[in-house]
Amino acid sequence: MPGGVPEVTLPGVVDRHVHLGLVDRALLADGPVTEAHDLGWDPREVAAWAADPPSGVRVRYAGPFHTAPGGYPTGRSWAPDAAVRHVATPREAAEAVADVVAAGGFAVKVALHAGMPLLPDDVLRALIDEARSAGLPVLVHAEGAGQAERAVDAGADMLVHVPWTDPLPDEVIARAARMTWVSTFAIHDGPGRPAGLERALDNARRFVAAGGTLVYGTDMGNGPTPVGVNEREIELLGRVLEGEALRRAVLGPPSAPALEAPLPLPETAADLITWLRASRHLPRSAK
């Protein structure tokens, strides 16, 4: 662009925590989000969406929540029965993981939600061991006192929310530094919820300082979340990361579908939001 700012090309946004059954998926078409990871739904339905996704979007899916009989999210009005897989024994854990593989899932989603029945340690470890043998990561929804620690110490690969119910001890943060955590800060934003958000941000800062990997995810479908880029999520993520680290957290790898905008390389959360608003899809042949 003579005399102006040259076009900058970057990978599209990857939202690593969505529930496509709770939103109007068509609104994602040809927007800045080029990959969405569905982390809990009827595996047959989500496989069909992945086979025929909104234009410009790759859908990856984990299939159902794996939980104890009666565990989260059993009984939730938003969760269809097929989105919840009850696992009572290590043998059932092996069968459940085999079903994820057969359904084309990219990961095994596990729920550890205090206040509802919880997977016992032997079943949790069996799920993780079977998933590892199948080459799949284990992604854990950990909520309530002690549940993030259980996921960390059992060998899970990812926490799908930065822990927010309690400040994690530094020694737990240190053990967790091998993991990836998904931000989902914005679901704690709003009147009456500042303590949870501040705990999540503090846990995230110490996790990143310890060497952990923090990535962008919105829990799209959890309440009135926007369908597409969640600018508030990026703003909050910018309280923890900036520059290249922020871009790596929000955007896909270099091989991902590309976006282009006539703006400088974004360094802050505000820059990145402005850049994404101005971006357009770049045909693969033009990369």
WOVEN-V295552 format. One record per backbone hydrogen bond with DSSP energy under -0.5 kcal/mol. CO is the residue of the C=O (numbers start at 1). NH is the residue of the N-H. If there is no record, write none. Layout:
# WOVEN-V295552
co=[CO & CO]
nh=[NH & NH]
This chain:
# WOVEN-V295552
co=[1 & 8 & 10 & 12 & 13 & 13 & 13 & 14 & 15 & 17 & 17 & 17 & 18 & 19 & 20 & 23 & 24 & 25 & 26 & 28 & 32 & 32 & 34 & 35 & 36 & 36 & 37 & 37 & 38 & 42 & 43 & 44 & 45 & 46 & 47 & 48 & 50 & 54 & 55 & 58 & 58 & 60 & 61 & 63 & 64 & 65 & 65 & 66 & 67 & 68 & 71 & 73 & 76 & 78 & 80 & 81 & 82 & 83 & 84 & 85 & 89 & 90 & 91 & 92 & 93 & 94 & 95 & 96 & 97 & 98 & 99 & 100 & 101 & 106 & 107 & 108 & 109 & 110 & 110 & 112 & 112 & 113 & 120 & 121 & 122 & 123 & 124 & 125 & 126 & 127 & 128 & 129 & 130 & 131 & 132 & 137 & 137 & 138 & 138 & 139 & 140 & 140 & 141 & 141 & 143 & 144 & 144 & 146 & 147 & 148 & 149 & 150 & 151 & 151 & 152 & 157 & 158 & 158 & 159 & 166 & 169 & 169 & 170 & 171 & 172 & 173 & 174 & 175 & 176 & 179 & 180 & 181 & 182 & 183 & 184 & 185 & 186 & 190 & 193 & 194 & 195 & 196 & 197 & 198 & 199 & 200 & 201 & 202 & 203 & 204 & 205 & 206 & 207 & 208 & 212 & 213 & 215 & 216 & 217 & 219 & 220 & 221 & 223 & 226 & 229 & 230 & 231 & 232 & 233 & 234 & 236 & 237 & 237 & 242 & 242 & 243 & 244 & 245 & 246 & 247 & 249 & 250 & 253 & 257 & 258 & 259 & 260 & 261 & 261 & 267 & 268 & 269 & 270 & 271 & 272 & 273 & 274 & 275 & 276 & 280 & 281 & 282 & 283 & 284]
nh=[4 & 261 & 259 & 252 & 15 & 34 & 35 & 16 & 37 & 218 & 219 & 220 & 39 & 22 & 23 & 25 & 27 & 28 & 29 & 31 & 13 & 34 & 58 & 15 & 38 & 60 & 18 & 39 & 62 & 46 & 47 & 48 & 49 & 50 & 51 & 52 & 53 & 57 & 30 & 36 & 60 & 38 & 106 & 41 & 109 & 67 & 85 & 111 & 87 & 71 & 74 & 76 & 79 & 80 & 83 & 84 & 43 & 65 & 86 & 67 & 93 & 94 & 95 & 96 & 97 & 98 & 99 & 100 & 101 & 102 & 103 & 105 & 104 & 137 & 109 & 139 & 66 & 112 & 141 & 114 & 143 & 116 & 124 & 125 & 126 & 127 & 128 & 129 & 130 & 131 & 132 & 133 & 134 & 136 & 135 & 108 & 139 & 157 & 158 & 110 & 142 & 160 & 112 & 143 & 114 & 147 & 148 & 150 & 151 & 152 & 153 & 154 & 155 & 156 & 155 & 180 & 140 & 160 & 182 & 168 & 172 & 173 & 174 & 175 & 176 & 177 & 177 & 178 & 179 & 213 & 159 & 215 & 162 & 162 & 187 & 188 & 189 & 193 & 197 & 198 & 199 & 200 & 201 & 202 & 203 & 204 & 205 & 206 & 207 & 208 & 209 & 210 & 212 & 211 & 214 & 181 & 183 & 16 & 184 & 222 & 19 & 223 & 225 & 228 & 231 & 234 & 235 & 236 & 237 & 238 & 239 & 240 & 241 & 245 & 246 & 247 & 248 & 249 & 250 & 251 & 216 & 14 & 256 & 12 & 282 & 10 & 280 & 8 & 263 & 243 & 272 & 273 & 274 & 275 & 276 & 277 & 278 & 279 & 279 & 260 & 283 & 258 & 286 & 287]
